Amino acid sequence: MRPNFRKTIAPALFAWIAILALPFTADAGPKYFYQLYNNSENFGLVIFPKERIFPELEHAVQSLGFKKLGSGEAVMRSGSKKENFTYMMPEEVQKKHRLEKFIILQVLADGVGIMVGIYEQEFGLTLPTKVFIVQELKDNISKTLDIFRKQLRQEKQEIEWIPGAIINREQIGYH
């Protein structure tokens, strides 16, 4: 009885090992396309899938001062600290447009709900779990942009060198 067991199990086991050993490629997953926007401050906004962008969402994005910058095939990426993963524009596109801070919007299959991601160099990629509708989204994008602006002001504070001390310009009355 043992030899028959080997004859029936061995080929099945070999087949499973062969299947599991096959290389898996990114082509096996779904393909999404993104729409990239930016504003005058060079903050970005990425929406995917591009095909699900509905007029009310497009209007909300444009009313916040964002203009279309380009589109293409979305790729799965992580944040700068290798945490969290979502679809967005390829890194080369991000570098080309010098986008260090951007918001990612995923339009859900229901065509109404939207998931949000926030990409920021220092903190990486944040993916809140709440699903938004357009009006809530518009308010939250405005709040996120205010945070981005505050961070930029802090980053751009110039340091004034005075022999024996380094102080920031606000401390000596320059604005």
Sine and cosine of phi, psi and omega as CSV:
sin_phi,cos_phi,sin_psi,cos_psi,sin_omega,cos_omega
0.00,0.00,-0.57,0.82,0.00,-1.00
-0.87,0.49,-0.67,0.74,0.02,-1.00
-0.89,0.46,-0.62,0.79,0.04,-1.00
-0.91,0.42,-0.61,0.79,0.04,-1.00
-0.86,0.51,-0.71,0.71,0.01,-1.00
-0.91,0.42,-0.62,0.78,-0.03,-1.00
-0.92,0.39,-0.53,0.85,-0.02,-1.00
-1.00,0.00,-0.58,0.81,-0.04,-1.00
-0.99,0.15,-0.63,0.77,-0.07,-1.00
-0.84,0.55,-0.76,0.66,0.01,-1.00
-0.90,0.44,-0.63,0.78,0.01,-1.00
-0.91,0.42,-0.68,0.73,0.02,-1.00
-0.90,0.44,-0.68,0.73,0.02,-1.00
-0.88,0.48,-0.68,0.74,0.01,-1.00
-0.88,0.47,-0.70,0.71,0.02,-1.00
-0.90,0.44,-0.66,0.75,0.02,-1.00
-0.89,0.45,-0.67,0.74,0.02,-1.00
-0.89,0.45,-0.68,0.73,0.01,-1.00
-0.90,0.44,-0.70,0.72,-0.01,-1.00
-0.93,0.36,-0.42,0.91,-0.02,-1.00
-0.99,0.12,-0.22,0.97,0.01,-1.00
-0.88,0.47,0.65,-0.76,0.02,-1.00
-0.94,0.35,0.70,-0.71,0.07,-1.00
-0.99,-0.12,0.66,-0.75,-0.02,-1.00
-0.87,-0.49,0.27,-0.96,0.03,-1.00
-0.92,0.40,-0.37,0.93,0.00,-1.00
-0.91,0.41,-0.29,0.96,-0.04,-1.00
-0.95,0.32,-0.40,0.91,-0.05,-1.00
-1.00,0.08,0.07,-1.00,0.01,-1.00
-0.93,0.36,0.45,-0.89,0.06,-1.00
-0.96,-0.27,0.79,-0.61,0.06,-1.00
-0.86,-0.51,0.48,-0.88,0.09,-1.00
-0.90,-0.44,0.57,-0.82,-0.04,-1.00
-0.93,-0.38,0.34,-0.94,0.18,-0.98
-0.87,-0.49,0.82,-0.58,-0.03,-1.00
-0.97,-0.26,0.70,-0.71,0.05,-1.00
-0.80,-0.61,0.36,-0.93,0.22,-0.97
-0.57,-0.82,0.27,-0.96,0.03,-1.00
-0.91,-0.42,-0.04,-1.00,-0.07,-1.00
-0.91,0.42,-0.32,0.95,0.02,-1.00
-1.00,-0.02,0.03,1.00,-0.04,-1.00
0.90,0.44,0.57,0.82,0.23,-0.97
-1.00,0.03,0.62,-0.79,-0.05,-1.00
-0.97,-0.25,0.31,-0.95,0.09,-1.00
-0.61,-0.79,0.82,-0.57,-0.02,-1.00
-0.89,-0.46,0.78,-0.62,0.05,-1.00
-0.87,-0.50,0.75,-0.66,0.12,-0.99
-0.61,-0.79,0.40,-0.91,-0.29,0.96
-0.91,0.41,0.65,-0.76,-0.03,-1.00
-0.84,0.55,-0.58,0.81,-0.05,-1.00
-0.90,0.43,-0.33,0.94,-0.05,-1.00
-0.99,-0.14,0.07,1.00,0.03,-1.00
-0.93,0.37,0.87,-0.50,-0.04,-1.00
-0.97,-0.22,0.36,-0.93,-0.12,-0.99
-0.80,0.60,-0.67,0.74,-0.02,-1.00
-0.89,0.45,-0.62,0.78,0.04,-1.00
-0.93,0.37,-0.71,0.71,0.03,-1.00
-0.85,0.53,-0.70,0.72,0.01,-1.00
-0.89,0.45,-0.69,0.72,0.00,-1.00
-0.88,0.48,-0.68,0.73,0.00,-1.00
-0.90,0.45,-0.73,0.69,0.00,-1.00
-0.92,0.39,-0.56,0.83,0.01,-1.00
-0.93,0.37,-0.32,0.95,0.05,-1.00
-1.00,0.00,0.10,0.99,0.07,-1.00
1.00,-0.02,0.24,0.97,0.01,-1.00
-1.00,-0.03,0.63,-0.78,0.04,-1.00
-0.84,-0.54,0.53,-0.85,0.01,-1.00
-0.88,0.47,0.70,-0.71,-0.03,-1.00
-0.89,-0.45,-0.51,0.86,-0.01,-1.00
0.22,-0.98,0.08,-1.00,0.04,-1.00
-0.47,-0.88,0.20,-0.98,0.00,-1.00
0.10,-1.00,-0.21,-0.98,0.00,-1.00
-0.98,0.19,0.79,-0.61,0.01,-1.00
-0.96,0.27,0.52,-0.85,0.06,-1.00
-0.82,-0.58,0.48,-0.88,0.05,-1.00
-0.98,0.20,0.82,-0.57,-0.01,-1.00
-0.67,-0.74,0.32,-0.95,0.08,-1.00
-0.95,-0.30,0.09,-1.00,0.08,-1.00
-0.97,0.26,0.05,-1.00,-0.04,-1.00
-0.90,0.44,-0.33,0.94,0.01,-1.00
-0.97,-0.24,0.28,0.96,0.02,-1.00
0.89,0.46,0.47,0.88,0.05,-1.00
-0.95,-0.30,0.48,-0.88,0.05,-1.00
0.82,0.58,0.54,-0.84,0.02,-1.00
-0.70,-0.72,0.62,-0.78,0.13,-0.99
-0.37,-0.93,0.18,-0.98,0.08,-1.00
-0.98,0.18,0.58,-0.81,0.08,-1.00
-0.28,-0.96,-0.15,-0.99,0.03,-1.00
-0.96,0.29,0.40,-0.92,0.05,-1.00
-0.88,0.47,0.43,-0.90,-0.02,-1.00
-0.86,0.51,-0.58,0.82,0.01,-1.00
-0.88,0.48,-0.62,0.78,0.02,-1.00
-0.92,0.38,-0.68,0.74,0.03,-1.00
-0.86,0.51,-0.72,0.70,0.00,-1.00
-0.92,0.40,-0.67,0.75,0.00,-1.00
-0.83,0.56,-0.67,0.75,-0.05,-1.00
-1.00,-0.09,0.05,1.00,0.03,-1.00
0.80,0.59,0.75,0.66,0.00,-1.00
-1.00,-0.09,0.96,-0.28,0.00,-1.00
-0.99,-0.11,-0.36,0.93,-0.02,-1.00
-0.70,-0.71,0.81,-0.58,0.03,-1.00
-0.42,-0.91,0.29,-0.96,-0.02,-1.00
-0.92,-0.38,0.66,-0.75,0.00,-1.00
-0.92,-0.39,0.78,-0.62,0.04,-1.00
-0.89,-0.46,0.80,-0.60,0.08,-1.00
-0.94,-0.35,0.90,-0.43,0.04,-1.00
-0.99,0.17,0.85,-0.53,-0.06,-1.00
-0.97,0.26,0.28,-0.96,-0.08,-1.00
-0.85,0.52,-0.44,0.90,0.00,-1.00
-0.95,0.32,-0.17,0.98,0.03,-1.00
0.97,0.25,0.11,0.99,-0.03,-1.00
-0.84,-0.55,-0.76,0.65,-0.05,-1.00
-0.96,0.26,0.55,-0.84,-0.03,-1.00
-0.70,-0.72,0.79,-0.62,0.11,-0.99
-1.00,-0.07,0.51,-0.86,-0.08,-1.00
-0.84,-0.54,0.60,-0.80,0.15,-0.99
-0.76,-0.65,0.51,-0.86,0.02,-1.00
-0.80,-0.60,0.84,-0.54,0.01,-1.00
-0.95,-0.32,0.81,-0.58,-0.01,-1.00
-0.56,-0.83,0.72,-0.69,-0.12,-0.99
-0.79,0.61,-0.75,0.66,-0.10,-1.00
-0.95,0.33,-0.68,0.74,-0.10,-0.99
-0.99,-0.13,-0.17,0.99,0.02,-1.00
1.00,0.08,-0.60,-0.80,-0.05,-1.00
-0.94,-0.34,0.87,-0.50,0.02,-1.00
-0.96,-0.28,0.75,-0.66,0.00,-1.00
-0.81,-0.59,1.00,0.07,0.06,-1.00
-0.87,0.48,0.46,-0.89,-0.06,-1.00
-1.00,-0.02,-0.13,0.99,-0.04,-1.00
-0.95,0.31,0.60,-0.80,0.09,-1.00
-0.99,-0.16,0.74,-0.67,-0.05,-1.00
-0.94,-0.35,0.36,-0.93,0.23,-0.97
-0.95,-0.31,0.17,-0.99,-0.18,-0.98
-0.83,0.56,-0.73,0.68,-0.07,-1.00
-0.89,0.45,-0.70,0.71,0.06,-1.00
-0.88,0.48,-0.64,0.77,-0.02,-1.00
-0.88,0.47,-0.71,0.71,-0.01,-1.00
-0.86,0.50,-0.71,0.71,0.02,-1.00
-0.89,0.45,-0.67,0.74,-0.03,-1.00
-0.95,0.31,-0.56,0.83,0.08,-1.00
-0.89,0.46,-0.69,0.73,0.03,-1.00
-0.86,0.51,-0.68,0.73,0.02,-1.00
-0.90,0.43,-0.65,0.76,0.02,-1.00
-0.91,0.42,-0.66,0.75,0.04,-1.00
-0.89,0.46,-0.61,0.79,0.07,-1.00
-0.88,0.48,-0.63,0.77,0.05,-1.00
-0.91,0.42,-0.70,0.71,0.05,-1.00
-0.84,0.54,-0.69,0.72,-0.01,-1.00
-0.89,0.45,-0.68,0.73,0.01,-1.00
-0.88,0.48,-0.68,0.73,0.03,-1.00
-0.88,0.48,-0.68,0.73,0.00,-1.00
-0.89,0.45,-0.66,0.75,0.04,-1.00
-0.86,0.50,-0.67,0.74,0.01,-1.00
-0.91,0.41,-0.63,0.77,0.00,-1.00
-0.93,0.36,-0.53,0.85,-0.08,-1.00
-1.00,0.01,-0.05,1.00,0.03,-1.00
-0.85,0.52,0.83,-0.56,-0.02,-1.00
-0.99,0.16,0.54,-0.84,0.07,-1.00
-0.99,-0.17,0.80,-0.60,0.01,-1.00
-0.99,-0.16,0.82,-0.58,-0.01,-1.00
-1.00,-0.07,0.83,-0.56,0.10,-0.99
-0.80,-0.59,0.75,-0.66,-0.04,-1.00
-0.74,0.67,0.79,-0.62,0.03,-1.00
1.00,0.01,-0.18,0.98,-0.03,-1.00
-0.37,-0.93,0.53,-0.85,0.14,-0.99
-0.89,-0.46,0.84,-0.54,0.01,-1.00
-0.76,-0.65,0.38,-0.92,0.01,-1.00
-1.00,0.01,0.49,-0.87,-0.12,-0.99
-0.81,0.58,-0.57,0.82,-0.01,-1.00
-0.89,0.46,-0.51,0.86,-0.01,-1.00
-0.95,0.32,-0.42,0.91,-0.01,-1.00
-0.97,-0.26,0.17,0.99,0.13,-0.99
1.00,-0.03,0.09,1.00,0.08,-1.00
-0.99,0.11,0.69,-0.72,0.03,-1.00
-0.73,-0.68,0.00,0.00,0.00,0.00
